[in-house]
Amino acid sequence: MIKPTSLREHLTAAIPELGRDPDRLLVFIKDGSLVGTFAPGLSFEYRYTLNLIITDFSGHPDAVMVPLMVWIEQQQPELLANPALRERIAFDAELLANDKVDLELKLPLTERVGVHAREAGGYDVVHYPEPELETVLPGGRWDVYLQGEWIGGWDVVAAGGAKT
């Protein structure tokens, strides 16, 4: 699995307190499953909850949440794009003495893995990147058809204000 290490590196680089003491960021994988489709080949998907615990954190929670959201947008964008998944980004905090907290983050993550037979024998394993989600509608005319019948349309202004 690649995402736990990626998120650890991202948060350690983004949060000075963790940069100085990276051992205060604990990483656990919970409730993991391996999902295959029985399609030709051995490709599968990892599905798991990533639990991160930052111990004795004295900074503002935004110092953690903003870099976390940036990473999610890049590495697991459907958590933001899909309303059913948005509330699954969770956290718990234990308030400690001296204005410190133990902060636990919980993220449902997936990783797609392709396993392809080689002609000469053996297998190539590929960890696929997340598909890019289109966040801005392309400009121009949008017409919608249902079973070949036009049911509506509108003009969309592209980013920057121009129709294309």
C-alpha positions in Angstrom: 0.0 0.0 0.0 1.2 3.4 -0.9 -1.2 6.0 0.5 -0.3 5.6 4.2 3.4 6.5 3.5 2.3 9.3 1.1 0.1 10.9 3.7 2.7 10.5 6.4 5.3 12.3 4.2 2.8 15.0 3.3 1.8 15.8 6.8 5.4 15.7 8.2 6.5 18.2 5.5 3.4 20.4 6.0 3.2 20.6 9.8 6.4 22.1 11.4 5.7 20.4 14.7 5.7 16.9 13.0 8.7 17.9 10.9 10.7 18.4 14.1 9.3 15.2 15.7 7.9 12.8 13.1 7.6 9.9 15.6 4.5 11.7 17.1 2.6 10.7 14.0 1.3 7.2 14.4 -0.2 5.4 11.4 -2.5 2.4 11.6 -4.6 0.5 9.0 -7.9 -0.8 10.2 -10.8 -2.9 8.7 -8.8 -3.7 5.5 -10.3 -5.8 2.7 -9.0 -7.0 -0.6 -11.6 -6.7 -3.3 -11.2 -8.6 -6.6 -13.7 -8.7 -9.4 -12.9 -12.2 -10.8 -12.4 -10.5 -14.2 -9.6 -11.9 -16.2 -6.3 -11.3 -14.4 -5.5 -10.9 -10.7 -6.2 -7.1 -10.3 -7.7 -6.0 -7.1 -8.4 -3.0 -4.8 -7.3 -2.4 -1.3 -10.0 -0.9 0.9 -9.2 0.2 4.5 -9.6 2.8 7.1 -6.4 4.8 7.7 -6.1 5.9 11.3 -3.5 8.6 12.0 -2.8 9.7 15.6 -0.8 12.9 16.3 0.3 12.8 19.9 0.8 15.9 22.1 -0.2 18.3 19.3 -0.1 22.0 20.5 -1.0 23.7 17.2 -4.3 24.8 15.9 -6.4 22.0 14.3 -6.5 23.9 11.0 -2.7 23.3 10.7 -3.6 19.6 10.3 -6.9 19.8 8.5 -5.9 22.1 5.7 -2.9 19.9 4.5 -5.1 16.8 5.1 -7.8 18.2 2.7 -5.1 19.1 0.1 -3.8 15.5 0.2 -7.4 14.1 0.0 -8.2 16.3 -3.0 -5.1 14.8 -4.8 -5.1 11.2 -3.5 -8.7 10.3 -2.8 -10.8 13.0 -4.4 -14.1 11.0 -4.4 -14.2 11.6 -0.6 -14.9 15.3 -1.4 -16.8 14.8 -4.6 -19.3 12.2 -3.4 -21.8 13.5 -0.8 -22.2 10.0 0.7 -18.5 9.8 1.5 -17.8 13.3 2.8 -18.9 12.5 6.3 -16.7 9.5 6.5 -13.6 11.8 7.0 -13.6 11.7 10.8 -11.6 12.7 13.8 -11.4 12.3 17.5 -9.4 14.4 20.0 -8.3 13.8 23.5 -7.7 17.1 25.3 -4.6 16.9 27.4 -3.1 19.3 30.0 -1.0 22.2 28.9 -3.1 23.0 25.7 -2.1 19.8 23.9 -4.3 17.2 22.2 -4.0 13.7 20.9 -5.7 14.0 17.5 -6.9 10.9 15.7 -7.9 11.1 12.0 -9.9 8.4 10.2 -10.0 8.2 6.4 -11.6 5.5 4.3 -9.1 4.9 1.5 -8.9 2.7 -1.6 -5.9 1.8 -3.8 -6.4 0.1 -7.2 -3.7 -2.5 -8.1 -3.3 -4.0 -11.6 -1.7 -7.4 -11.8 -0.9 -8.4 -15.4 0.8 -11.5 -16.7 4.1 -11.1 -18.5 4.6 -12.9 -21.8 7.9 -14.4 -20.5 6.3 -15.4 -17.2 5.7 -13.7 -13.9 3.5 -10.7 -13.3 3.8 -6.9 -13.4 2.1 -5.1 -10.5 0.9 -1.5 -11.1 -0.5 0.8 -8.4 -2.8 3.0 -10.4 -3.1 6.7 -9.6 -6.5 8.1 -8.7 -8.6 9.1 -11.7 -8.8 12.8 -12.1 -12.2 14.3 -11.4 -13.3 17.2 -13.5 -14.0 20.0 -11.0 -15.0 22.7 -13.5 -17.6 22.2 -16.2 -16.1 22.9 -19.6 -17.7 26.0 -21.2 -20.1 25.8 -24.2 -23.4 24.4 -24.9 -24.6 21.6 -22.8 -27.5 19.5 -24.2 -28.9 16.6 -22.3 -30.7 13.6 -24.0 -32.6 10.8 -22.4 -33.0 7.7 -24.7 -32.3 9.9 -27.7 -34.8 12.6 -26.8 -33.6 16.1 -25.9 -34.7 17.0 -22.3 -32.9 20.2 -21.7 -29.8 22.3 -22.4 -28.0 25.4 -21.2 -24.9 27.5 -21.9 -22.0 27.1 -19.5 -19.5 29.9 -19.0 -15.9 28.4 -18.8 -13.5 29.3 -16.1 -12.3 32.8 -16.9 -15.7 33.9 -18.1 -15.7 33.0 -21.8 -18.0 30.6 -23.6 -16.2 28.1 -25.7 
